[in-house]
Amino acid sequence: MPRRTRHHALFDKLRTPGKLPGFLKAASVCALIAGLLSPLVQATPAAAAASNDYCGGQCSDILPPGENGNATLAQILLNQAFGTQPSHAEDQLGPYSNLATGYSTLTDAKINTFFNDSSFGVPSSQVASTEKPAGRSDVTIVRDKPTGVPHITGTTRYGTEFGAGYAAAEDRLWLMDVFRHVGRGQLTTFAGGVASNQGLEQEFYRNAPYSEADLQAQIDNAVANNGTRGQQALADANAYLDGINSYIDASDSGRYFPGEYVLTGHKDSITNAGTIDHFKITDLVALASVIGALFGSGGGGEVNNAISLLAAQEKYGVTEGTKVWESFRERNDPEAVLTVHNGESFPYGAKPDDPQGEALPDAGSVTTEPLVYDATGTGADQSASAASAAATKTALSSARRGMSNALVVSGKYTASGHPIAVFGPQTGYFAPQLLMLQEIQGPGISARGASFAGLSMYVELGRGQDYAWSATTSGQDIIDSYAVELCQDDYHYLFHGTCTAMDEVQQTNSWKPTTADGTAAGSYTMKVWRTKYGPVEYRATVGGKKVAYTTLRSSYMHEADSIIGFQMLNDPDYVKSPQTFQSAVQHINFTFNWFYADSSHTAYYNSGNNPVRASGVDSEFPVWGQAAYEWQNWDPATNTADYTPASQHPQSIDQDYYISWNNKQALNYTTASWGDGSVHRGNLLDDRVKKLVAAGGVTRSSLVKAMADASLTDLRAEDVLPDLLKVINSSTVTDSTAAAAVTKLQTWLTAGGKRTETSAGSKAYADSDAIRILDAWWPLLVKAEFQPGLGDDLYTAFTNNLYIDETPSAAHGPTGSHAGSSFQYGWWSYVDKDIRSVLGQTVSGPLAEQYCGGGSLSACRDILISTLKTAAGTSASTVYPGDSLCSAGDQWCADSIVQRTLGGIKHYNISWQNRPTFQQVVEFTSHR
């Protein structure tokens, strides 16, 4: 039977509503609700017993806001009008949020106050419902009372995967539909032409402009290249799709499908006219392309790198300019925090001694390739243009993507003697959430954890019978930029000496106003020109020759390949040890750091198809699209090449501890993003875990405390502010404004430099004035410290390579403002190295020049005091200008995390935490 909310349960969580969106007016609510609520049949509780669970009740997880991401039209209207929540739509948000103020007194016994018990199975007293989807006898879906998580148990492989698809559609059908359209570049036609929808579809279409044939070919190749496992993956995917489509049919005929289909004009609330399209296997590849682009495709940025290198050489001359550029790039900074910290080296992406084939653009010649053509109506207005520009910037800056963290401690240093892990992905905050929780038990599958909606035929991050695993974005460079020389016209290029036509791929979208999105009618066509070296991203001249710069990533046309690795992770007969875990994740071609813990061992492995580049090619810059500079044994027909062997990927078993927060993986292993220097948010974890390990006796609660403490800490305050204050206090501060600011900053620093509420629910920060001062001061001091020495052009170019700052209230990065993830990208390492140098301290891997005050301590001090005084006088309303959620000057709200609505249900914002969206706490007590 369908899982729905009883009439009275809709009012169980009545709360004060916020502003109603324009498309829902209170007058319409009462008129519609009466006809939309229908009699519901209650599921019969049934007992469910766990089996093969070796965690001993010591595995936990959390995923806000809640498991239920579907809502009928009636539930949406009630939410918008009165703030009521469908059951299990918001019940994990409170526990997640409360850790920020509750962690200081945490004990092992209290962990599940803030997390869910992730033991296998459901005790009979906790069974909320049991169903046989589509009346099948080979699969059962049990949902638990606390969270409504589906526990899928199948007696056949087909039935198990059918149940997984059915449960996914029950919990995330609308979201799955949204993202299959995002992956195909068709979101505006499906969900409306609001500027944010335009930007979202443009961002992903530029990087993955696939035709239907392209999507099918990726499936065919993945199956053909993986033998029996490939065939099993295809069978699993088809069964999963059958489950999704069965739910679509049942919810359509029963009229309990997600209400967004009515609000966007796909269904009629009175007659039920309209259709919800069935899912097909190519939709899964479209979904995978979105997830891979967001979180698993390290690299890019070569053209921006070239622009800043040329600016450095123009400023300082070729030799010194190159030296300056390399010092800011920090490819292999000796002070960078490492995940593999035992001294083992894994060379990748190093600067070649004699670079070959570089195709640097002529100064001022670079232009971004247009994407949008023939725009009409609201596809051509000012909002559309701004959204398109933002989408282009995001799409072309994949080198700045990241998120997620991990803390793993060897049993040698724990109180129990068993390893402990606290880890998970930072995937932003959405309503419904991009991820969903589930447990799957069936032939060849035994796991519980999180999966991306629409790709949940396997658990992607979670736990097995006696092991758990998780991932962070790694960001090593699997993307290269090629300069192809044009011939005949702007749409032909030389390929191996032959003038070859570019392949034009296009998608035309149009939209009209709906109840959900009142954006006026509009349309446009997105066009991408593809070459054998990938899509065209820029145009320029090189030595006077017209070229197109293309972007080629090793996972392009291979979005489906990673399914084999996830299948292995879910197979208890495959993963039995750290070694077999590492073998499984070697089959994942996206760029991730993978972590593992069982009752005796820990492990780490860095995945991704790292291309073997031609001798002398520097992956930091564009090279000529010529055979001599291609990846070794590259086949343009299949986009396959030689990849570095598994032994050359950073990896480890049973290191004393592992941390990762998108920091550098190992010695001599270069990642594509800038900023892997002396100060990185990974230091916040490393410093805390190192202390725990040194003391010994680590427990689950102490490791959670370390994570939570880091999640509330301002990186700039902890790791840069002390030296800034040393410079200022190198002589007596006589200016009263500066002195007062210094006192406030020092007081905050002594208190821990955290952005925390005065008390739970106060919605006001302790040391709020010091936080305001630092937020205002940082961009001022960076500019005053570096711009005079670098000059305007080079300073601007470097800021295009790396943001100056990434505070919690910042509105940039792949997930925008109110996104939680903070302090990943910024100039803290540059400031740290420069200030320490001015102070006369030893700096390993220093910047090539001294910048603050030209290296003079007194001049540097004058700069810091001057900018500090300006910051101290900057009002909160200026520092935190306000947005659609927050009034100007509301510091707490500016930082707060918002579950960004992707459907009709809204949630309250929570206090800032810089931690994984889905998170596990695990300590296995035994092993098979």
N, C-alpha and C positions, 0 to 999 in steps of 0.2 A: 504494500500500500504506500501511497505517497507520504512523505514526511512533511507535515505541516503544523502550523501553530494553532492551538485551540483558541476559540474566540477570546476568552478571558485572559489567556496568557499574553495577548497583545498588550494588555494594560499592566502587566506585572512590573514593568520597569519604567513607569511613568516618570518623566523628568521635565524640567522647564525647557521648552524648545528655544532654539536660537532663531535667527531670521529665516523666514521661509524663502526659498528660491523663487524667482519670478514666475516659473512655470507652474507652481502649485499655489493656488489661492485658497484660503480657508473656506470660502463659500462653496468651493467645488467638493470639499472633503465629505461633508455630510450627505450631499446629493449622491455621491458615488458609493460610499462604504456599504450602505444597506444592501445594494444589489451585488456586492462583490464577496461578501462573506457567505460561505456555504457550509452545510453540515460536514463534520469531519469524523472519521472513524479512528478510535484510539488503537495503537499497536498493543499487542499483548506482551508484557514483559516475559523474558525467558532467561534462564541461566546461561552464563558463558564462562568457561574456565580457561585460564592461561595454560600454555604448555611450552616447554623448551625455553623458558625464560631464566637466564642465568644472572640477572641483575639484582636479584634479592631485594626488590622494592627500592633500589637506589638509582633508578633512571627517572628523569623528569624532563619536561619540555614546556614551552609556552609559545603561543602565536596569536598576538592580538590582531584585530579586536575580538574575533570569535569565529567559530567554525562555520556557522551558517551564513553564507554569502548570497543566498537567494531570498527574495521577498516578493510576495504577491502585490498586486496593485493596492489592495486594501491596506496591507502592512506598510507600504511606502507612504500612502496618504496619511495614515495614523502617525507615522514617524515624523513626517514633515509638519503636521499640524500640532501634535502634542508631545513629540519626542519619544514616544513609546518604541520599544525595540522588539523585533521578532526574537523568539527564543534562540539562545546561543549565538546571537549576532554580536554581542558585546561583553560576554562574561569572562573573557580573558584579558580585557583591557585594564580593568581595575587592578588585578594581581600584578600584571606587568608594570603598570605605572607605580604601584606602591613600593616596589623595590627601592626606588630612589630615596625614599625617606625611611625605609625599614631595614636596609641592609646592615646598618651598624650593629644591630643586636641579633643578627642572623645566627642560627644554629642549624645543625643538620636536621633536627626535628622540625624546624620551621620552614625548610626549603619549599615544601609543597603548599605553603601559604602564598607563595609568589610564582609557583610553577605547577604544572599538571603532573600527576603520577603517570609516567609513560610505560608502566608495566604492560606486558602482553595481556590481552583478554580483558573481560569486564566481570567483576564479581556479580553474582546473581542479584544482590541487593542494589546494585548500581545500574542495572539494565533499564534504559528508558524505553527502548523499542526494538523490535526484531522484525525484519522483513525479508521476504523472498522476492527479489526484484523480478518483475515480469512473470511471477509464479514459478520461477525456476527451482528445481530441487537440488541443484549442485552448487548453490551459493547462498549465503546468509549474510545480511548486513545488520549488525547490532550497534546501536548507538548508546553511549553512556549518559547517565544523568548529569554529571558535573559539567561537561563541555559539549556534548552532542557529537563527538568525534565518531566517524564510522569505523567499525572493526569488521573487516571483510574476510570471511572464511569460505573457501571453496574446496570442493572435493575433486573438481577437474580444473585443469589449467584454464580452459575456455571460460568456465563459470566464474573462476576467480577474477579474471580480467573483465568479464562482463560486469561483475559486481563493482569493480573499481571504476569503470566508466559510468555506471549508473549512479554511484555515490558522488562522483565528481560533478555530474550534472545536477544532482540534488543540491549540492552546496555552492556551485560556481557557474551555472550554465550561462548567465548573462555575461559574466566576466570572460569566460572562454570565448564567447561569441565576439565580444569586443576585440579581444587580442588576435583572433584569427583574421579579423578585418584589418587590424593594425599591421599585421605581418604581410598582408597582401596590398597594403596601401589603399584601403577602401573604407577607412573609418568614417569619413565625413558623410559618405553616401549612406552608411549604415546607422550612424548615431547622431548626425547633425554637423553643421558647419561652423560651430563656435571656434574661435581662433585657436584654442588649445588643442582641439581635435585636428585642425589643419596642421599644426606644428608637429603633433605626435606622428601622424602618418607620413609626413615628409621626412622626419628624422630617420625613420627606419627604411623607407623606400629608397632613400639615397644609398644606403649601405647594402641593402639586400633586394635589388630590383628583379625579383624572380617571376618568370612566367609559370603557368600551370605545368607546362612540360618540364621546366627546370625543377619544380618541386617534386614531380613524379620521378624524374631521373635520379634525384638524391635518394629517394626510397629504394629504387631499383638497385642502385650501386651499393648502398649500405647492406642490403640483403645479399646481393651476389658476392660481396667481398668478405662475408663473415660466416659462411658455412652453415652448420646446424643452428648456431646461435642467431644468425641472421634470419633464418626461416622462422625460428621461434619468436623473434622480435616482431616479425610481420604478423604472425598468427596472434600474438598478444595485442598488437595494435588494432587489428581488425575486431577482435573480441571486445576490446575496450570501446571502440567506436560503436559497436552494436549496443553496448550498455548505455552509452550516451544517447543514442538515437531512440532507444526504447523509452528512456525517460522523457525525451522530447515528445514522443507520441502520447505517452500516458499523461503528461502534464498538460498537453494541448487539449486532449479530449476531456480531461478532468477539470480543465480551466484553473489550474494552480501553477502555471508557468510564471516566471519572473515578470513583475509588473512593468519593468522597463520596456518590454516589447510593446505594451500598449502606449506608454508615454512617448515612444519614438515612432509610433505610427505603423508598426509591423503587425499588430493585432488590434482587433476591435473589442472593446470591453463589453459591448452589448451583444453583438452577433457572433463573436469569436472568429469573424472573418480574418483572413491573413494567415501567413505561414511562418513557422520557425524552421529554417533550413537544416536538414540533416548535416552532420559533420562527415567529412570524408578524410581519407588518409593524408592527402596533401595539406589539409588544415593543420595537422600536427607538425609538419615541417615549417609552415608559416609561423606557428606559435614558437617553435624552437628557435627560429631565426631571430625573433624579438628577444627572447631570454639570452641567447648567445651574444647578441649585440650589446645588451645592457651590461652583462656581468662576466662574459667569458671570452672577449676578443681583444687581447692586449695588443697595443701597437698604434701606428698611425702618427700623425704630426710631423712627418718628414719635411713637408713644404714649410711649415712654420719654423722648424729647426733651421732650415736653409736661410730663411729670411733673417732670423736673429744672428746666425753666423756671419752673414754678409754685413749686417749692421755692426757687429763687433769688429770685423776686419776693416770696415770703413772708419771706425772710431780709432782703432789702435794700430792698424796695419795688419797684414796677413798673419805674421808669426805671433805677435802679442795678442792680436784679436782672437786667434784660434785658442790660445792659452786661456784667455779670459772666458771665452765661451765654454770650454771644457770644464773650467772650475765651477761655473754655474750649473752645468749639466749634471755634474756629480754621478757619472756613470758607475764608478766603483769607489765610492767614498769610504775611506778607512774608518770613519767614525759612525757609519750607518749601523743601526740595529739590525741583526740578522735572525732569521728563523733557524737556520742550521748554523749554530754558533760554536761548533767544535773545531773550527779551523779548516774543514774540508772545503776544497775549491771546486766550483763547477763553471768553468769559463763559457760564457755565451754573450754575444753582442759587444765584444770589446772593440776598441778603436783599432783598425788595422794600421800597420806600420806605413804602408804605402797605399792609400785609398785609390781605388780604381773605379772608373765609370761614373763619377759624380756628375749630376746634371743640375747644377745650381742655377736658379732663375736670374735673368737680368734684373737689376734693381728696379723696383716699381712696376714690373710687368705682370705680376700675378693677379689674376682675377678668379673668383669662385665661379664654377660652372653653374649656370641657372638650372633650376629644377622645375619651376612652375611656369607654365605657358597658358596663353589664351584664357586668363582669369576674367571672370565676370562677377558682377554683384559683390557680395561679401567675400568672395575669393580674391578680390582686388583692392579691398579697402585698407585703411591704415593699420587696423588690428591684424589683418591677414599678413601684411608685409612684415610687421614686427614679429609675428609668430614664425613666419618663414625664415627670417634672419636668425632668430634664436635657435630654430631647429637645425639650420645649416651649421651654426657654430658648434652645437652639441654633437651633431653627426660627424663633424670633421675633427673632433678633439677626443677621440676614443682613448688616446694615451692618458687622459686624465680621469678615467673611470676606475672605480674600485669599490670598496666597502667590504664589511664582514670581519669578524675577529675570532680568535681561538686561543685558549689557554689549556695546555695539556701537561700534566706532571707525571713523571715516572713513579711507579710504586715504591721505588727505593726511597723516596722522600715523602711518602704519605703515611698517615697514622695507621692505616689498615694494611699497608704493603701492596695495595692494589692501585693501579693508575687511576687518575681522576681527570676528567675533561669538562670544560665549560666552553662551548663553542656554538657558532651559528652564523648564518648569513645576514648582512644588513641589506635588505632589499627595498627599503623605503617603507612607507606606511600608507596603505590604501584601504578603501572600503568598497567592496570586499577586498581582502588581502590577496596579493598575487599568489601566495602559497596557500596550501590547505593541508591539514593534518589527516592522517589515516593510518590504519593498521591493515596489512594484507598478509593473510595466511593461506597458502595453497600449495599445490605441487610445485616444488622448485622455487618458492617465494616465501620468505618469512621476515617481515620487517615492519617497523612503525616509524613514522616521522613525517616530514614535510615534502611536498612535491608542488611544482608549479601547476596551477589549474589548467587542465586540458592536456597535461603531459604526465598524469599521475598513474599511468599503468605500472610504474615502479615507484617506490620511495626513493627520492633523490638525495635527501639529507636526513639521517636518522640513525636507527639502531637495528641490529639484527638480534639473533638469539643470544649471542655472547660477545658482541662487539658493537661499537658505534663509530660513526664517521661523520665528518662535516667538511666544509670547504670555505675558503676565502678567495676573493679575486686576486690573481697573481700579477697579471699585466706584463709578462714578458712579451717581447716583440714578435708577433706572427704576421705582421702587416708591413708591406713594403710599398713604396711609391716609385713608379716608373715614368720617365719622360718619353713619350712616344712622339716622334717627329711627324708632323702633318705633311700630307701630300695631296695634290689635286684640289682639296678644299678643307674646311674645318672638320669634316666628318669622315675623312680617310687618313690613315696613318701607315707608316712603314712597319711591316712585320717581317723580319728576316729578309729584308730587301724587297718585299713586294708591297705595292700600294694596296691596302686592304680597307674595306668599308667597315666603319663602326656599326655595331648592332644597336638599333634604336628600340628601347623598351618603354612603353608608356602606359599610364593608367589615367583615365578620365573619370572625374568624380563630380557629382552635382548634389545639391541638397536644397531642402525647403524647410520652412519653420514647422516644428512639432511642439507638442505640449512640453516635452523635456527640454528642448532647445529652440528658443524663439528666434535664433539667428535667421535673418532674411535670406532669401534664395541666393544662390551663388554657384559657381563651378570653376574648375580649372583642370588642366591636364598636367600631370607630372611626367617628365621625360628624362630618361637616363640614357646616356650613350655608353655602351659597353665595348671594351676591347678585349683581346685575349689576355691582357694584363690587368683586367678588372675594369670597374666603372670609372669614367672620367670625373674627377673632382675639381680640378683647376685647369686654367689656361695660362700660358706665359710664353716668353721667349727665352731661349738659352743661346747665348752667343749670337743673337739676332735671328735665330731660327724659331719658327712658331712650333710650339709643342703643346700637348695635352698631358697633364699629370694624372695618372691613374692610381688606384689603390687596390692592391691584391693582398688578401689575407688567406692563410692556409685553410681556414674553415669555410671559406666562400665556396658555395656549391656542395658543402659537406655538413649541413646543419643537422642531419639525421644520424651521423656516424656515432655520436656519443651514446646512443641508446644501448649499445652492447656493454659498455662499462657499467651503466646503471643496472642493467639486467644482472650482471655478475655480482654487484654489490648486494642485491636482494636475494641471492642464491646461497642458502646456508651450506650447500655442498661444494661451493666454490671458495667462499671467503672463510678461512679457518685459522688464519695467522696473519701477522704483519706482511709477510712476503706475498701471500695471495691477495691481500688487500691492495698492495702496491701494483700487482699484476692487473687487477681489475681496473684501477683508475688510469692505468696506462692506455686503456682503450677509449679514454675521453679526450677529444681533440680540442676542447675549449681550454682556455688558460685559467687554471685554478690551482690553489694550494690545498691539498687533501690531508686530513688528519684522522688518526685512528686510535682507538683505545679498546683493549679487552681487559681481562682480569690480571694479566701478567705483563703485557707489552703495550708500547705506544709506537706509532710510526707516522711518517710524513712523506709525501711525494708531490712533486710539481708536475701537473699535466699540461698537455698542449702539443699540437703538431708544430714543433720548432723547425722551420725550414733550414736546410743546409745551404748557406749562401755561397755564391761564387767567391773565389779567392780575391781578397782585396776590397770587397764590397762593404761599405760602412752602412749599416742598417739605419743610422740616424738621419740619412739624407736621401733625396731622390737620386736614382741612377738611370742611365739610359736604358730604354726598352730594346735591348739588343741581346743576342744569344749569349754573349760573353758574360753578361751580368745577371742572368736569370738564376733562379734556384737550381741547384744541381738535380739533373734528371727530371726537370719540370716538364709535365705533359699538359699543354694548354687545353686539350680537349676534355680532360678530367680534373684539371687543377690539382694534380698530385705531383709530389716531388720526393726527394730524399729528405728525411727528417732526422734530427739528432737522435741517437739511440737512447733507450731508457736509462742506461748507465750514466749519461751525461746530464740528466735532469736532477736538480737538487732533490735529495732524498735522505732519509735517516730512519733508523730503528733504535728505539730505547735511549734517545738522548735524555739528559736529566730533565729537561723541560722544553716545550715548544711554545712560542707565541707567534701570532701573526695578526697584523692589522693593516694588511696590504703594504707591508714594508719589504725591504730587500730580502730575497730568499737566502742567499749564500754568497760567500766570497767570489768575486769575479763574475757574478751572474747579473747581467744588466737588465733592468726592466725598462719599459718604454716611457713610463711616466717620469717627470722631473720631480725632484724633492726628496730623494732617498739619501739624505745627508745626516748631519750630526743631531738634528732634532726632528723627530717623526712621531706621530701618535703611537707607533709601536713601542716607543720608549716608555709610555705610560703603563703598558702591560709588562714589558720586560723588567723594569725596575721593581715592580711589585712582586712579580712571580719569582724573580731572582732572590728577593729577601725571604719569601716563604720557603723556597727550596733550601736556602742556607740554614734556616732555622729547623727545617724538617717537621714531620708530623702534620703535613698538609691534609686538610679535610675538604669535603665538598663545600661546606659553608665558607671556609677561609678562602677558597679559590673563587667562589661567587663574590665574596666581599672585595677581592682584588679587582675583579672585573667591574663591579658596580662602582667602586671608588674611582677607577680610571674613567668610567663612563660619565662622571660628573665633573671631571677636572678640565680646566682650561689649559691646554698644552702650552700656550704662550706664557701663562703665569708660572707654571711649574718649571719649565725648562729654559726660558729666555729672560723673563722679568728679573730674576736675581742679578744677572750680569748687567742689565740695563740700569738697575738701581745702584750697582757698584760704581758705574761710570758717574751717575748723577751725584752720588754721595762721596766721590773722590775728593770733594771739598765741600765746605758747609753751604747748604742751600739757603740763600738769604731771601729769595723771593717768596712772599707769603703764600701766593697761589700755588706755586710749584711745591713748596714745602708741605702744604696741606694735602696735595695730591699724592705726594710720596708717602706720607703717613698712611693715607687710606690704602694705597697699594700694598705697603708693607704689612699692614694689619690683615688684609685679605690673604696675602701670601702666607703669613704665619698661620692663618686658619686653614690653609690647605689649597687655596686658589681654586675653589670649586664654585660652580654655578648651581646652587641648591636653594630650595625654599627655606624660609625662616622656620616653618613648621609645615607638616603635611597639609596640603590644600590651601596654604596662605596665598599662593599665586604672587608671591613677592620674594625676591632674592635676599639672602643675607649678603652683606657687603655690596649692595646693589650699586652704590656710587662708584666704588673701585672698579666694578665690572664695566660700568658705563664709561669710565675714564679710559680703561684699556681698550675697549671696543672702538672708541673715538681716536685714541692715540695711535694704535697700530698702523693704520694706513698712512697717517701723517708722518710718523717717524720713518717708515720704510721709504717713502718718497723723498723725504729730506735727507735721509742717510745715503741713498743710492743714486738718485737722479742727477745730482750735480756731477758726480764722477763718471757715470755711464753716458750722460747726455740724453736728450729727449728721445731720440730714435731708438737707441739700444735699450733704454729703460722700458719703452713701450713694447719693443719686440720681446723682451724677456717676460714682461707681464702677460703677453699672449701665450708664452710657453708654460707659465705657471702663475696661477692666481696669487695675489699678495696675501689674501686672508680667506679663511673659510670658517667664520663663526657660526654658531647655531642659527642665527637669524639671517644668514646669507641666502640669497635667492639665485644661486648659480649651482652648476653641477648637474648630474644626470637626473636627479630626483627633485631639484628645485628647493624652495624654502619650506620651512616647517617639516624637514625630513629627518631630523635626528642626527644623521651622520655628519660629522664636523671634524675640522682640524686635520684633514688628510692632505690637502694641498695648500701650500702657503710658503711665505719667504722666511719662516722661522729658522731654518738651518742657515740661510745666508746671514740673517741678522746675528745669530749666535756666533758664527765663525768670525764675522767682521768685528763684533764687539769684543770678543775674547782676544782677537788679534790686537785691537787698539789698547786693551788692558795689559798687553804684554804676556798673555798666557800662551801656552803651547797649543797649537792647532794642527792636527793631522789633516792633510788635504785642505789647506786653506784656500780662500779665494785668491785669484791671481793678483789682485790689488787690494789696498785698504781704502775703504770708502767713507766711513763715518768721520767727518771732519778732516778728510784727507789723511787719516792716520794719526791726527793730533788728538790726544785725550781731552785737552781743554776745549778744542773746537767741537769735538764730538759731544762733549757734555753740553755745550751751548745749544747745539742742535736738539738734543734730547729734551732739555729744559724748555726751550722755546715751543717745541711741538707739544710737550706735556701741558704747558699752560693753555695752549689753544684747545687741547682736548678737554681739559678740566672745565673750560668755559662753554663747551658744546652741550646744548640741552639734550635731554633724553628724547624729546620729540624729533630732534634732528638725527640722532644716532639710530633711533628706532622709529622710522617715519610712518609706520602703520600700513595696513593693507586691508583686504576685504574682511579679514577676521579680527584684526587687532587695531585698536585706536593708537594714534601716534603717542609715543612715549611709554607705552606699556611694554616694559622690558621682558617680563616673564612671558607674556603672550607672544612677543616677537620670536623668542627662542622655542616656544612650545611646539610639540609634535602634533600634527594633524593627520587623521586618517583620511587621505585624499579620496573624495568620492568618485568612484567609477560606476556607480549605480545610484539607486534612489534613497539609500539609507545613510543617514548622517550620524556621526559620533562626536563626543566631546573631545576637546584637545587636552593633552596631558603634558606634564612638566618634562622639560628636556632631559633626555638620556642619550648617550652616545654608545649604543649597544646593538647587538643583533636583533633583527625583527623576530625571527624564529631562533630559539636558543634551547640547547640541551645542557643538562647537568647529569653526568653519568659516572658510575663507579661499579663495575661488574665485580661480583664476588666469586665467581667460578667460571669454568670453561668446559666445553664438551670434551 
